[in-house]
Structures are given as C-alpha cells and as structure tokens.
C-alpha cells in the first residue's frame, strides 16, 4: 500500500560532524527540519543569491549507488 502522506520524504545523510557543528546554531525554538525547509524556500525565491552564499560550502560530488564490482584477485 502506498503512503497517504501529503508530503513525500527526501533523505540525505549528512556527516555526523556537519550535524554536530550545525545543531547549536539553529535558533532557539526552531528545528533543523525547519532550517532545511527555509533554505529550500530561499533557493526558490532568489536562487542566485543563495547559490552565491552556498558556493564555497558546496560538498564534493559523491558516487551514488553500489560501488563497482572489483575484478577477482588472481
């Protein structure tokens, strides 16, 4: 049976150090979820401005999916 939730989930796995560094900076009374949603809204409202701010912090590209099979050792 498919989910009946209006909002679908999107997951990503930040490094633990990224979370540990960011959590204390989330304003009191706000949540990390809210911060991430606000960031998406800011991107939609003024993409170039936010992308200019994020540019130096953009993570390196990561390979997706399973790692390639290694050839059998000879």
BAGUDREN-252384 format. One line per 4 residues: their letters; for each residue x, y, z of N, C-alpha, C. Coordinates in Angstrom, 2 decimals. Atoms other than C-alpha are relative to their C-alpha. Layout:
BEGIN
A = X/Y/Z/X/Y/Z/X/Y/Z | ...
***
This chain:
BEGIN
XXXX = 0.85/-1.17/0.00/0.00/0.00/0.00/0.90/1.24/0.00 | -0.80/-1.21/0.05/1.40/3.41/-0.89/-0.34/0.92/1.17 | 0.18/-0.94/-1.10/1.80/6.17/1.66/-1.11/1.00/-0.33 | 1.06/-0.99/0.19/-1.12/8.52/2.14/0.43/1.39/0.45
XXXX = -0.48/-1.30/-0.45/1.05/11.35/3.39/0.00/0.99/-1.17 | 0.00/-1.05/1.02/0.69/14.60/1.52/1.43/0.32/-0.44 | -1.39/-0.33/0.30/4.43/15.27/1.74/0.82/-1.28/-0.10 | -0.88/1.16/0.13/6.89/12.72/0.45/1.32/0.31/0.70
XXXX = -1.27/-0.21/-0.69/10.18/12.21/2.23/1.14/0.07/-1.00 | -1.25/-0.05/0.73/13.57/13.09/0.86/1.09/-0.19/1.04 | -1.03/0.24/-0.99/16.54/11.72/2.67/1.38/0.28/-0.58 | -1.41/-0.12/0.30/20.17/12.57/2.64/0.73/-0.29/1.30
XXXX = -0.75/0.37/-1.19/22.90/11.57/5.03/1.16/0.95/0.20 | -1.12/-0.89/-0.30/24.95/14.46/6.31/1.00/-0.71/0.89 | -1.02/0.55/-0.89/28.20/13.64/8.02/-0.34/0.41/1.42 | 0.31/-0.29/-1.39/27.88/13.49/11.79/0.62/1.32/0.44
XXXX = -0.67/-1.26/-0.37/30.37/16.35/12.15/-0.79/1.21/-0.52 | 0.80/-1.10/0.54/28.18/18.54/9.91/-1.20/0.27/0.91 | 1.14/-0.17/-0.90/25.17/17.90/12.15/0.43/0.56/1.35 | -0.49/-0.46/-1.30/27.17/18.38/15.34/0.37/1.48/-0.03
XXXX = -0.39/-1.40/0.13/28.52/21.72/14.07/-1.21/0.91/-0.19 | 1.15/-0.84/0.35/25.13/22.98/12.84/-1.06/0.08/1.09 | 1.09/0.03/-0.98/22.76/21.95/15.64/0.01/1.16/0.99 | 0.03/-1.11/-0.96/23.89/24.56/18.16/-0.30/1.36/-0.64
XXXX = 0.22/-1.27/0.70/23.43/27.28/15.50/-1.44/0.21/-0.42 | 1.43/-0.13/0.33/19.75/26.58/14.86/-0.62/0.89/1.07 | 0.56/-0.94/-0.98/17.87/29.47/16.50/-0.92/-0.69/1.02 | 0.89/0.58/-1.01/16.05/28.70/19.76/-1.45/0.00/-0.48
XXXX = 1.39/0.13/0.42/12.52/27.49/19.13/-0.17/-0.45/-1.43 | 0.04/0.46/1.40/13.40/26.40/15.58/0.59/-1.40/-0.06 | -0.51/1.36/0.16/14.26/22.94/14.26/0.91/-0.09/-1.23 | -0.85/0.24/1.16/16.82/21.56/11.84/-0.88/-0.21/-1.24
XXXX = 0.93/0.22/1.11/13.90/20.41/9.66/-0.50/1.35/-0.54 | 0.46/-1.31/0.41/12.56/23.96/9.60/1.08/0.80/-0.71 | -1.13/-0.70/0.63/16.00/25.35/8.75/0.21/-0.50/-1.43 | -0.18/0.55/1.34/16.33/22.98/5.80/-1.14/0.40/-0.93
XXXX = 1.14/-0.42/0.83/12.83/23.82/4.56/0.12/1.49/-0.35 | -0.19/-1.43/0.27/13.58/27.55/4.89/1.07/0.20/-1.08 | -1.06/-0.09/1.01/16.74/27.01/2.84/-0.56/-0.33/-1.39 | 0.61/0.33/1.29/14.71/25.34/0.07/-0.89/1.14/-0.49
XXXX = 0.86/-1.13/0.38/12.25/28.23/0.11/0.84/1.20/-0.45 | -0.89/-1.10/0.40/15.09/30.76/-0.06/0.58/-0.27/-1.39 | -0.52/0.36/1.32/16.51/28.88/-3.04/-1.04/0.27/-1.09 | 1.07/-0.23/0.98/13.16/29.03/-4.83/-0.27/1.50/-0.19
XXXX = 0.33/-1.42/0.06/12.66/32.72/-4.00/1.09/0.82/-0.69 | -1.10/-0.78/0.56/16.12/34.01/-5.00/1.19/-0.93/-0.22 | -1.01/1.04/0.19/18.26/31.22/-6.45/1.43/0.51/-0.06 | -1.38/-0.44/0.18/21.31/33.21/-7.46/0.60/0.50/1.30
XXXX = -0.50/-0.53/-1.28/21.62/34.96/-4.10/0.42/-1.13/0.93 | -0.32/1.10/-0.89/21.50/31.71/-2.15/1.17/-0.82/-0.55 | -1.10/0.77/0.59/23.78/29.87/-4.59/1.33/0.71/0.16 | -1.24/-0.76/-0.24/26.35/32.66/-4.26/0.50/-0.20/1.42
XXXX = -0.37/0.22/-1.41/26.30/32.21/-0.47/0.49/-1.43/0.20 | -0.33/1.41/-0.20/26.45/28.41/-0.68/1.23/-0.46/-0.78 | -1.09/0.43/0.88/29.13/28.24/-3.38/1.23/-0.54/0.70 | -1.21/0.48/-0.66/32.16/27.96/-1.09/-0.22/-1.22/0.91
XXXX = 0.31/1.08/-0.94/30.39/25.36/1.06/-0.53/-1.26/-0.69 | 0.59/1.10/0.75/29.19/23.04/-1.70/0.84/-1.25/0.19 | -0.79/1.22/-0.21/30.20/19.42/-0.95/0.48/-0.59/-1.32 | -0.52/0.69/1.18/32.26/17.36/-3.36/-1.02/-1.03/-0.46
XXXX = 0.92/0.98/0.58/30.32/15.07/-5.67/0.31/-1.38/0.56 | -0.17/1.36/-0.51/29.75/11.59/-4.22/-0.58/-0.99/-1.00 | 0.52/1.06/0.87/29.28/8.41/-6.19/-1.28/-0.53/0.62 | 1.28/0.52/-0.48/25.70/7.13/-5.90/-0.11/-1.48/-0.33
XXXX = 0.24/1.41/0.24/24.60/3.53/-5.65/1.10/-0.88/0.55 | -0.98/0.97/-0.47/26.65/0.44/-5.04/1.37/0.26/-0.63 | -1.33/-0.14/0.60/30.39/0.51/-5.52/0.18/-1.00/-1.14 | -0.21/0.94/1.11/31.62/-1.10/-8.73/0.62/-1.30/0.50
XXXX = -0.58/1.29/-0.37/32.49/-4.79/-8.53/1.49/0.00/-0.31 | -1.44/0.12/0.20/36.17/-5.45/-8.12/0.28/-1.29/-0.76 | -0.34/1.26/0.71/37.73/-7.97/-10.52/0.56/-1.01/1.01 | -0.49/1.06/-0.88/38.57/-11.31/-8.91/1.52/0.07/0.10
XX = -1.45/0.00/-0.22/42.05/-11.44/-7.37/0.62/-1.20/-0.70 | -0.67/1.11/0.71/44.49/-13.52/-9.38/1.06/-0.62/0.83
***
